[in-house]
Amino acid sequence: MLFDTHDKQVFLDTLSGDINLCSGPWALVGDLNVLLLSEDKSGGRTFVPRDGSILRRFLFETGGVDLGFFGCKFTWKNKRQSGGLIRERLDRALVDTEWINLFPRGGVRNLPILSSDHDPILFDSVMERSRGSTPFKFYEAWFKEGSCLEIIQQAWTSSGSIDSNENISRRFDAIRASTMVRRKRNFIWSLKNDLGFVVFKEKEKGEVLNNYFKRTGKIPSSLNHTFICLIPKCENPNSVEKFRPIALCNFVYKVSAFVPGRWIAESSLLTQELVHTIKSKRGKGGLMAIKIDVNKAYDRLEWKFIKKVLEVFGFHSHFITLVMNCITFVSYSILFNGRPLKKFFPQRGIRQGDPMSPFLFILCNEVFSRLIAKEQSLGRVNGIRIAREAPAISHLMFADDIILFCRANEKEVESLVNCMMIYESWSGQQCSKLKSGVLFSKNCSQALQRILMDKLGIGLVKREEKHLGNPFLFSRSRKKDFNFLKSNLCKRLEGWCMKTLSTIGRMVTINSVAMALPTYTMSTCKIPITYCKEFDSLVKKFWWKGRIDNSRFLATKTWDVSFQKKVVEVQVSEDSRM
């Protein structure tokens, strides 16, 4: 067993050299005694990015891929049940892309820990038997996933620049390997049923998915039949709630949708101003913000409520009939590991992926907004002002991201709770109180905070909470607040597929990924200069070496000569100068 970090590094470097001498597919299975992600550890010292650097470097140099697992999350524990319990995923299976192409149904199952401190792992080249046919369709929704074009571009530019038949064949092999790796990570190995038991059989998993979506939601049936693609929200999801269902609507049915004058950054900036007002509040009278997370926002909307909203807003009856036919005469087939399950008919909900759904959802949310506005006009809710002459703001809504603002007293909280209960009973929406949070100003006593949280049934907002992709709360350490940007950049610039990029491929990746990644955050927040320098350092290493480790590299030209800064010229009129 290797405990010293240096010994682990030497062992994996030696192993990497042996693997690179292999001419065929390879697989490495066993206890590597190293971690890769923060999800691989529970308890003990907090995981830091450098803890996974050894295994990341090994995967990069060998072109290996973590095959993943299903079953028990951790493969080792220290057996300190009374206190100080530490659990880690140390046992894993690593393979290359050739192995995945040969055994696309291969997988790993982690068995329970019994007598030893490690659990046995079952490595099978045919873990899941294929049943049924897989329909081939090119889904337009793939282009909505930002990584789709990146994967194709990276794979296409990874095999050189000579346009020969052999080279083109290698490029298509690289693209196929990239898609196989993504498909392997999205594969559904197990799910929890309604009783909380984990099921592994394909038929049982299909029943769990169908039963779940049946509870949640005149056009020809063939045109309005929709496949549901399940996108995992985390690594190795084991319950339906951890998937994001996206409806893959037919091309003929889709319409163009664009709302001019809407900018997501405006909501983020206004939220930051209001949160700053709450945190800087002094004296008498506290302030509070309630960040609401709507549980399955699209899936729970009642059809009767949607129809009533359209009627109240004055839409023509013929238009309402057409809209209701679009959302009610619909059938679903869940794509379970690439194969459609039995067709079923929902009883409520609108489809994610349907361009009409955002408009309908906003119209329904307008009802909730007007309920709060009515309470504010009656003086039952006062809202928060960011300046003396500024209007009082009682709520901000951007799609399903909802934040309520009020004074910290029982009267206003009861009014907001009453509005939420009315809206939930009308629309079918439900507030996820476990994911929601409350922020109080510093002049609110602990006793008052407990009373208000009990009335809401919601706890304090978490420090790491985000709103529209940006931190909801900022700490004194701005570097810590924006650490997620560096982590996202490292994930994009690391991996086996980045190793094979040509010079042109690295240039395209830098312009389309590295330079675009922090743009939205920079439009709403001031990022520390030290972080900007770290971003430049990572991009420089990737440009000259094709990787971002800490090893030295030779730069034949200065960075200012290689790349030019982006400068935006703004013309200012004489009137604006005055």
C-alpha positions as CSV (number, residue, x, y, z in Angstrom):
1,M,0.0,0.0,0.0
2,L,1.4,3.4,-1.0
3,F,0.7,6.2,1.5
4,D,3.3,8.8,0.6
5,T,2.3,11.2,-2.2
6,H,5.7,10.9,-3.8
7,D,5.5,7.1,-3.9
8,K,2.0,7.2,-5.5
9,Q,3.3,9.6,-8.1
10,V,6.3,7.4,-8.9
11,F,4.2,4.3,-9.1
12,L,1.6,5.8,-11.5
13,D,4.4,7.4,-13.6
14,T,6.0,3.9,-14.0
15,L,2.6,2.4,-14.8
16,S,1.9,5.2,-17.3
17,G,5.1,4.3,-19.2
18,D,4.2,0.7,-19.3
19,I,0.7,1.4,-20.6
20,N,2.0,3.8,-23.3
21,L,4.0,0.8,-24.7
22,C,0.8,-1.1,-25.2
23,S,-0.4,-1.3,-28.8
24,G,-3.9,-2.5,-28.1
25,P,-6.8,-1.6,-25.7
26,W,-6.0,-1.8,-22.0
27,A,-7.9,-1.8,-18.7
28,L,-6.6,-1.1,-15.2
29,V,-8.7,-2.4,-12.2
30,G,-7.9,-2.3,-8.5
31,D,-7.1,-0.2,-5.5
32,L,-5.1,2.8,-6.7
33,N,-5.3,4.6,-3.3
34,V,-5.8,8.0,-5.0
35,L,-8.8,10.3,-5.4
36,L,-10.1,12.1,-8.5
37,L,-13.1,14.3,-7.5
38,S,-14.5,15.8,-4.3
39,E,-17.4,13.4,-4.6
40,D,-15.0,10.6,-4.0
41,K,-14.5,11.4,-0.3
42,S,-16.8,11.8,2.7
43,G,-15.5,12.9,6.2
44,G,-12.0,13.8,7.4
45,R,-10.0,16.6,5.8
46,T,-11.7,18.6,3.1
47,F,-10.9,17.6,-0.4
48,V,-8.8,20.1,-2.3
49,P,-8.1,20.1,-6.1
50,R,-4.4,19.0,-5.6
51,D,-5.7,15.8,-4.1
52,G,-6.9,14.7,-7.5
53,S,-3.9,16.0,-9.5
54,I,-2.0,12.6,-9.4
55,L,-4.8,10.6,-11.0
56,R,-5.7,13.5,-13.4
57,R,-2.1,13.5,-14.6
58,F,-2.1,9.7,-15.1
59,L,-5.4,9.8,-17.1
60,F,-4.0,12.7,-19.2
61,E,-0.7,11.0,-20.0
62,T,-2.3,7.6,-20.8
63,G,-5.5,8.8,-22.5
64,G,-7.5,6.8,-19.9
65,V,-11.1,7.2,-18.8
66,D,-12.7,6.4,-15.4
67,L,-15.3,3.8,-16.3
68,G,-17.5,4.9,-13.4
69,F,-19.6,2.6,-11.3
70,F,-23.0,1.7,-9.9
71,G,-23.8,0.4,-6.5
72,C,-22.0,1.6,-3.3
73,K,-20.5,5.1,-3.7
74,F,-17.4,4.5,-1.6
75,T,-15.1,1.5,-1.7
76,W,-13.1,2.1,1.5
77,K,-13.9,3.2,5.1
78,N,-11.9,3.4,8.3
79,K,-14.7,1.7,10.4
80,R,-14.8,4.5,13.0
81,Q,-18.6,4.3,13.4
82,S,-18.6,6.2,16.7
83,G,-16.9,9.3,15.3
84,G,-14.4,10.4,12.7
85,L,-15.8,8.1,10.0
86,I,-13.9,8.6,6.6
87,R,-15.1,7.0,3.4
88,E,-13.3,7.2,0.1
89,R,-13.6,5.7,-3.4
90,L,-10.1,4.3,-3.9
91,D,-11.0,1.2,-6.0
92,R,-11.9,1.9,-9.6
93,A,-11.5,0.7,-13.2
94,L,-9.6,2.8,-15.8
95,V,-9.8,2.0,-19.5
96,D,-8.9,3.6,-22.8
97,T,-11.2,4.7,-25.6
98,E,-10.4,1.6,-27.7
99,W,-11.6,-0.6,-24.9
100,I,-14.8,1.4,-24.7
101,N,-15.4,1.0,-28.4
102,L,-14.9,-2.8,-28.1
103,F,-17.0,-3.2,-25.0
104,P,-19.6,-0.4,-25.0
105,R,-21.7,-2.2,-22.4
106,G,-18.9,-2.7,-20.0
107,G,-19.1,-1.4,-16.4
108,V,-18.2,-1.7,-12.8
109,R,-20.4,-2.6,-9.8
110,N,-19.3,-1.8,-6.3
111,L,-20.5,-4.4,-3.8
112,P,-21.1,-3.7,-0.1
113,I,-18.2,-3.6,2.4
114,L,-18.5,-6.6,4.7
115,S,-15.5,-8.0,6.6
116,S,-12.6,-6.0,5.0
117,D,-12.2,-2.2,5.0
118,H,-12.4,-2.4,1.2
119,D,-15.4,-3.6,-0.8
120,P,-15.1,-6.0,-3.8
121,I,-15.7,-4.5,-7.2
122,L,-17.2,-6.5,-10.1
123,F,-15.6,-5.6,-13.5
124,D,-17.6,-6.9,-16.4
125,S,-17.1,-6.3,-20.1
126,V,-20.9,-6.9,-20.7
127,M,-22.5,-5.4,-17.6
128,E,-25.8,-4.6,-19.3
129,R,-27.3,-6.8,-22.0
130,S,-28.8,-4.9,-24.9
131,R,-32.5,-5.4,-25.5
132,G,-34.7,-3.7,-28.1
133,S,-33.7,-1.4,-30.9
134,T,-32.2,2.1,-30.6
135,P,-33.7,4.6,-33.0
136,F,-31.2,6.8,-34.9
137,K,-32.2,10.4,-34.9
138,F,-30.2,13.6,-35.1
139,Y,-31.7,15.7,-32.3
140,E,-31.6,19.5,-32.7
141,A,-31.4,19.7,-28.9
142,W,-27.8,18.5,-29.1
143,F,-26.8,21.9,-30.5
144,K,-28.2,23.5,-27.3
145,E,-25.6,21.7,-25.3
146,G,-22.5,23.9,-25.3
147,S,-20.1,21.0,-25.3
148,C,-21.6,19.3,-28.5
149,L,-19.8,21.4,-31.0
150,E,-16.7,21.5,-28.8
151,I,-16.5,17.7,-28.7
152,I,-16.9,17.5,-32.5
153,Q,-14.4,20.3,-33.1
154,Q,-11.8,18.9,-30.7
155,A,-12.1,15.3,-32.0
156,W,-11.9,16.5,-35.6
157,T,-8.8,18.6,-35.1
158,S,-7.0,16.0,-32.9
159,S,-5.6,13.9,-35.8
160,G,-3.5,16.3,-37.7
161,S,-4.1,18.4,-40.8
162,I,-3.5,16.1,-43.7
163,D,-6.8,15.4,-45.5
164,S,-6.2,11.9,-46.5
165,N,-8.7,9.0,-46.4
166,E,-6.7,7.4,-43.5
167,N,-6.6,10.7,-41.6
168,I,-10.4,11.3,-42.1
169,S,-11.0,7.8,-40.8
170,R,-9.0,8.5,-37.7
171,R,-10.9,11.7,-37.2
172,F,-14.2,9.9,-37.3
173,D,-12.9,7.3,-34.9
174,A,-11.9,10.1,-32.5
175,I,-15.4,11.6,-32.7
176,R,-17.0,8.2,-32.1
177,A,-14.7,7.7,-29.1
178,S,-15.7,11.1,-27.7
179,T,-19.4,10.3,-28.0
180,M,-18.9,6.8,-26.5
181,V,-17.2,8.4,-23.4
182,R,-20.1,10.8,-22.9
183,R,-22.6,8.1,-23.4
184,K,-20.9,5.9,-20.9
185,R,-21.0,8.7,-18.3
186,N,-24.7,9.3,-18.9
187,F,-25.6,5.6,-18.7
188,I,-28.3,4.7,-16.1
189,W,-27.1,1.7,-14.1
190,S,-29.5,1.8,-11.2
191,L,-32.4,3.7,-9.8
192,K,-34.4,3.9,-6.5
193,N,-38.0,2.9,-6.7
194,D,-40.9,4.4,-4.7
195,L,-40.1,2.1,-1.7
196,G,-36.5,3.3,-1.6
197,F,-34.9,0.1,-2.9
198,V,-32.3,0.2,-5.6
199,V,-33.2,-1.8,-8.8
200,F,-30.7,-2.9,-11.4
201,K,-32.8,-4.9,-13.9
202,E,-33.6,-3.0,-17.1
203,K,-37.4,-3.7,-16.9
204,E,-37.6,-2.5,-13.3
205,K,-35.7,0.7,-14.1
206,G,-38.0,1.3,-17.0
207,E,-41.1,1.0,-14.7
208,V,-39.5,3.4,-12.2
209,L,-39.0,6.0,-15.0
210,N,-42.5,5.6,-16.5
211,N,-44.3,5.7,-13.1
212,Y,-42.4,8.8,-12.1
213,F,-43.2,10.8,-15.3
214,K,-46.8,9.6,-15.4
215,R,-47.3,11.4,-12.1
216,T,-45.7,14.6,-13.2
217,G,-47.5,15.6,-17.0
218,K,-55.8,18.4,-31.7
219,I,-52.3,17.6,-33.1
220,P,-51.6,14.2,-34.8
221,S,-50.2,11.8,-32.3
222,S,-47.2,11.0,-34.5
223,L,-46.3,14.7,-34.7
224,N,-46.8,15.4,-31.0
225,H,-45.0,12.2,-29.8
226,T,-41.9,13.2,-27.9
227,F,-38.8,11.4,-26.7
228,I,-37.6,12.4,-23.2
229,C,-33.8,12.6,-22.8
230,L,-32.5,12.3,-19.2
231,I,-29.5,14.5,-18.5
232,P,-27.7,13.7,-15.2
233,K,-27.2,16.6,-12.8
234,C,-24.3,14.9,-10.9
235,E,-21.9,12.1,-11.1
236,N,-23.4,8.6,-10.9
237,P,-27.1,9.6,-10.2
238,N,-29.2,6.8,-8.6
239,S,-32.6,8.5,-8.4
240,V,-34.9,10.1,-11.0
241,E,-34.8,13.4,-9.2
242,K,-31.1,13.7,-10.1
243,F,-31.8,13.7,-13.8
244,R,-33.0,16.7,-15.9
245,P,-35.7,15.6,-18.4
246,I,-35.4,17.4,-21.7
247,A,-38.2,16.9,-24.3
248,L,-36.8,16.3,-27.8
249,C,-39.7,17.8,-29.8
250,N,-40.2,17.3,-33.5
251,F,-38.6,19.7,-35.9
252,V,-42.0,20.5,-37.7
253,Y,-43.6,21.3,-34.4
254,K,-40.9,23.8,-33.2
255,V,-41.3,27.5,-33.6
256,S,-38.9,30.3,-33.3
257,A,-38.8,32.0,-29.9
258,F,-36.9,35.1,-28.9
259,V,-37.8,37.9,-26.5
260,P,-35.9,41.2,-27.2
261,G,-34.8,43.5,-24.4
262,R,-34.2,40.7,-21.8
263,W,-30.8,40.3,-20.3
264,I,-30.1,37.8,-17.6
265,A,-27.3,39.9,-16.2
266,E,-29.7,42.7,-15.2
267,S,-31.5,40.3,-12.7
268,S,-28.1,39.2,-11.3
269,L,-26.9,42.8,-10.8
270,L,-30.2,43.9,-9.1
271,T,-30.0,40.8,-6.9
272,Q,-26.5,41.7,-5.8
273,E,-27.6,45.3,-4.9
274,L,-30.5,44.1,-2.8
275,V,-28.4,41.5,-1.0
276,H,-25.8,44.2,-0.3
277,T,-28.6,46.4,1.1
278,I,-29.7,43.5,3.4
279,K,-26.2,42.7,4.6
280,S,-25.4,46.4,5.4
281,K,-28.7,47.1,7.2
282,R,-28.2,48.6,10.7
283,G,-30.5,50.1,13.3
284,K,-34.1,49.1,13.9
285,G,-36.2,47.0,11.6
286,G,-34.5,44.0,9.9
287,L,-34.7,42.9,6.3
288,M,-34.8,39.5,4.7
289,A,-34.7,37.7,1.4
290,I,-36.3,34.3,0.6
291,K,-34.7,32.4,-2.2
292,I,-37.3,29.9,-3.5
293,D,-36.5,26.7,-5.4
294,V,-39.4,25.4,-7.4
295,N,-39.6,21.6,-7.5
296,K,-39.9,20.3,-11.1
297,A,-41.2,23.7,-12.2
298,Y,-42.3,22.7,-15.8
299,D,-43.5,19.2,-14.8
300,R,-46.1,20.2,-12.2
301,L,-48.1,22.9,-14.0
302,E,-51.8,22.0,-14.2
303,W,-53.4,22.2,-17.6
304,K,-56.6,23.7,-16.2
305,F,-54.5,26.5,-14.7
306,I,-52.7,27.2,-17.9
307,K,-56.0,27.5,-19.8
308,K,-57.5,29.8,-17.2
309,V,-54.4,32.0,-17.3
310,L,-54.6,32.3,-21.1
311,E,-58.3,33.2,-20.8
312,V,-57.7,35.8,-18.2
313,F,-55.0,37.5,-20.2
314,G,-57.4,37.9,-23.1
315,F,-56.1,35.4,-25.7
316,H,-58.4,34.4,-28.5
317,S,-60.4,31.2,-27.9
318,H,-59.0,29.7,-31.1
319,F,-55.5,30.4,-30.1
320,I,-56.1,28.9,-26.7
321,T,-57.5,25.8,-28.3
322,L,-54.4,25.4,-30.4
323,V,-52.1,25.9,-27.5
324,M,-54.0,23.4,-25.3
325,N,-53.9,20.8,-28.1
326,C,-50.1,21.2,-28.2
327,I,-49.6,20.5,-24.5
328,T,-52.5,18.1,-23.8
329,F,-52.5,15.7,-26.8
330,V,-48.9,14.7,-26.2
331,S,-47.3,11.3,-25.6
332,Y,-43.9,10.5,-24.2
333,S,-41.3,7.8,-24.6
334,I,-38.3,8.0,-22.2
335,L,-35.0,7.3,-23.8
336,F,-33.5,4.8,-21.4
337,N,-29.9,4.3,-22.2
338,G,-30.6,5.1,-25.9
339,R,-33.7,2.9,-26.3
340,P,-37.3,4.2,-26.0
341,L,-39.5,2.8,-23.3
342,K,-43.3,2.2,-23.6
343,K,-45.3,5.2,-24.6
344,F,-47.4,6.9,-21.9
345,F,-49.7,10.0,-21.7
346,P,-49.1,12.7,-19.1
347,Q,-51.9,14.4,-17.1
348,R,-50.1,17.7,-16.4
349,G,-46.9,19.6,-17.1
350,I,-45.2,21.3,-20.1
351,R,-42.2,20.0,-21.9
352,Q,-38.7,21.2,-21.3
353,G,-37.2,21.7,-24.8
354,D,-40.5,23.0,-26.3
355,P,-39.9,26.7,-27.3
356,M,-43.5,27.5,-26.3
357,S,-43.0,26.3,-22.7
358,P,-41.0,29.3,-21.4
359,F,-43.7,31.7,-22.6
360,L,-46.4,29.7,-20.9
361,F,-44.4,29.3,-17.7
362,I,-43.8,33.1,-17.5
363,L,-47.5,33.8,-18.0
364,C,-48.3,31.4,-15.1
365,N,-45.6,33.0,-13.0
366,E,-47.1,36.4,-13.6
367,V,-50.1,35.2,-11.5
368,F,-47.7,34.7,-8.5
369,S,-46.1,38.1,-9.2
370,R,-49.5,39.9,-9.2
371,L,-50.5,38.2,-6.0
372,I,-47.4,39.6,-4.3
373,A,-47.9,43.0,-6.0
374,K,-51.5,43.1,-4.6
375,E,-50.2,42.5,-1.1
376,Q,-47.7,45.2,-1.6
377,S,-50.3,47.7,-2.8
378,L,-52.4,46.9,0.4
379,G,-49.4,47.6,2.6
380,R,-49.0,44.1,3.8
381,V,-45.6,43.6,2.1
382,N,-43.2,46.6,1.9
383,G,-40.3,45.2,-0.1
384,I,-36.8,46.7,0.0
385,R,-35.4,50.0,-1.4
386,I,-31.8,50.1,-2.5
387,A,-32.0,54.0,-2.2
388,R,-34.4,56.5,-0.7
389,E,-35.9,57.5,-4.0
390,A,-35.8,54.1,-5.5
391,P,-39.0,52.0,-5.8
392,A,-39.5,49.2,-3.3
393,I,-38.8,45.7,-4.7
394,S,-40.7,42.8,-3.2
395,H,-39.8,40.1,-5.6
396,L,-37.5,39.2,-8.5
397,M,-38.3,36.4,-11.0
398,F,-36.2,35.1,-13.9
399,A,-37.8,31.9,-15.2
400,D,-38.0,29.6,-12.2
401,D,-35.5,31.5,-10.1
402,I,-37.6,33.4,-7.5
403,I,-36.4,35.7,-4.7
404,L,-38.8,37.5,-2.3
405,F,-37.8,40.6,-0.4
406,C,-39.5,42.0,2.7
407,R,-39.1,43.3,6.2
408,A,-38.2,40.8,8.8
409,N,-41.5,40.6,10.8
410,E,-44.2,38.0,11.2
411,K,-46.9,40.0,9.4
412,E,-45.1,40.3,6.1
413,V,-43.9,36.7,6.2
414,E,-47.4,35.4,6.8
415,S,-48.6,37.5,3.8
416,L,-45.9,35.9,1.6
417,V,-46.7,32.4,2.8
418,N,-50.3,33.0,2.1
419,C,-49.5,34.1,-1.5
420,M,-47.3,31.0,-2.0
421,M,-50.0,28.6,-0.7
422,I,-52.7,30.2,-3.0
423,Y,-50.4,30.0,-6.0
424,E,-49.4,26.4,-5.3
425,S,-53.0,25.3,-4.9
426,W,-54.0,27.0,-8.2
427,S,-51.0,26.0,-10.4
428,G,-49.8,22.7,-9.0
429,Q,-46.3,24.2,-8.4
430,Q,-44.5,23.2,-5.2
431,C,-41.7,25.0,-3.3
432,S,-38.8,22.7,-2.5
433,K,-38.2,23.9,1.1
434,L,-35.0,21.8,1.5
435,K,-33.4,23.6,-1.4
436,S,-34.7,27.0,-0.6
437,G,-33.0,29.4,1.9
438,V,-33.5,32.6,3.9
439,L,-31.1,35.6,4.3
440,F,-31.5,37.9,7.3
441,S,-29.8,41.3,8.0
442,K,-27.4,41.4,10.9
443,N,-29.8,43.4,13.1
444,C,-32.3,40.5,13.3
445,S,-32.1,38.6,16.6
446,Q,-31.6,34.9,16.6
447,A,-35.0,34.4,18.3
448,L,-36.8,36.4,15.5
449,Q,-34.9,34.4,12.8
450,R,-36.1,31.1,14.3
451,I,-39.7,32.2,14.5
452,L,-39.7,33.4,10.8
453,M,-37.9,30.3,9.6
454,D,-40.5,28.1,11.4
455,K,-43.3,30.0,9.7
456,L,-41.7,29.5,6.3
457,G,-40.4,26.0,6.9
458,I,-37.2,27.1,5.3
459,G,-33.6,27.2,6.7
460,L,-30.8,29.7,6.3
461,V,-29.4,30.1,2.8
462,K,-26.1,28.2,2.2
463,R,-22.9,30.1,1.7
464,E,-22.2,28.3,-1.6
465,E,-25.6,29.1,-3.0
466,K,-25.7,30.5,-6.5
467,H,-28.2,32.7,-8.4
468,L,-28.3,32.6,-12.2
469,G,-24.8,31.1,-12.2
470,N,-23.2,33.7,-9.9
471,P,-22.6,33.5,-6.1
472,F,-25.6,34.6,-4.2
473,L,-23.5,35.6,-1.2
474,F,-20.0,37.1,-1.3
475,S,-17.5,36.4,1.5
476,R,-14.4,38.4,2.5
477,S,-12.3,36.0,0.3
478,R,-13.2,37.0,-3.3
479,K,-10.8,34.4,-4.5
480,K,-12.8,31.7,-2.8
481,D,-16.0,33.0,-4.2
482,F,-14.8,32.7,-7.8
483,N,-13.0,29.4,-7.3
484,F,-15.7,27.7,-9.4
485,L,-14.5,29.6,-12.5
486,K,-11.0,28.1,-12.2
487,S,-12.4,24.7,-11.5
488,N,-14.7,24.9,-14.6
489,L,-11.7,26.1,-16.7
490,C,-9.5,23.2,-15.5
491,K,-12.2,20.7,-16.3
492,R,-12.6,22.0,-19.9
493,L,-8.8,22.1,-20.5
494,E,-8.0,18.8,-19.0
495,G,-8.7,15.2,-20.1
496,W,-7.6,12.7,-22.7
497,C,-9.2,14.4,-25.6
498,M,-7.3,17.7,-25.0
499,K,-4.0,15.8,-25.2
500,T,-4.6,14.9,-28.8
501,L,-5.5,18.4,-30.0
502,S,-3.4,20.0,-32.7
503,T,-2.1,23.6,-32.6
504,I,-5.2,24.8,-34.5
505,G,-7.4,22.7,-32.2
506,R,-5.9,24.3,-29.1
507,M,-6.4,27.8,-30.6
508,V,-10.0,27.1,-31.3
509,T,-10.5,25.7,-27.8
510,I,-8.9,28.8,-26.3
511,N,-11.1,31.2,-28.2
512,S,-14.3,29.3,-28.0
513,V,-14.0,27.9,-24.4
514,A,-11.3,29.5,-22.3
515,M,-12.0,33.1,-23.3
516,A,-15.8,32.7,-23.3
517,L,-16.1,30.9,-20.0
518,P,-15.8,33.9,-17.6
519,T,-17.5,36.4,-19.9
520,Y,-20.9,36.2,-18.2
521,T,-19.5,36.4,-14.7
522,M,-17.3,39.4,-15.7
523,S,-20.4,41.2,-17.0
524,T,-21.9,41.1,-13.5
525,C,-19.0,40.9,-11.0
526,K,-15.5,42.3,-10.6
527,I,-13.2,39.3,-10.7
528,P,-9.9,39.7,-8.6
529,I,-6.8,40.5,-10.7
530,T,-5.0,37.5,-9.2
531,Y,-7.6,35.2,-10.7
532,C,-7.3,36.9,-14.1
533,K,-3.6,36.2,-14.0
534,E,-4.2,32.6,-13.0
535,F,-6.6,32.2,-16.0
536,D,-3.9,33.6,-18.3
537,S,-1.3,31.2,-16.8
538,L,-3.6,28.2,-17.4
539,V,-4.2,29.3,-21.0
540,K,-0.5,29.8,-21.6
541,K,0.3,26.3,-20.4
542,F,-2.4,24.8,-22.5
543,W,-1.3,26.7,-25.6
544,W,2.4,25.7,-25.4
545,K,2.1,22.2,-23.8
546,G,-1.5,21.0,-24.4
547,R,-2.0,20.5,-20.7
548,I,-2.2,22.6,-17.5
549,D,0.0,20.7,-15.0
550,N,2.8,22.4,-13.0
551,S,5.7,21.2,-15.2
552,R,8.0,23.6,-17.0
553,F,7.5,24.6,-20.6
554,L,9.3,26.4,-23.4
555,A,7.6,29.5,-24.8
556,T,9.3,30.5,-28.1
557,K,7.4,33.8,-28.2
558,T,6.1,36.2,-25.6
559,W,2.4,36.1,-24.8
560,D,1.7,39.6,-26.1
561,V,3.1,38.7,-29.5
562,S,1.2,35.4,-29.7
563,F,-2.2,36.8,-28.7
564,Q,-3.7,40.3,-28.9
565,K,-5.9,41.7,-26.3
566,K,-9.5,42.3,-27.1
567,V,-10.2,46.1,-27.1
568,V,-13.7,47.6,-27.3
569,E,-13.9,51.1,-28.6
570,V,-16.7,53.2,-27.3
571,Q,-17.7,56.5,-29.0
572,V,-18.9,59.1,-26.5
573,S,-20.9,62.1,-27.8
574,E,-20.4,65.7,-26.6
575,D,-23.8,65.6,-24.8
576,S,-22.9,62.5,-22.8
577,R,-19.6,64.1,-21.7
578,M,-21.5,67.0,-20.3
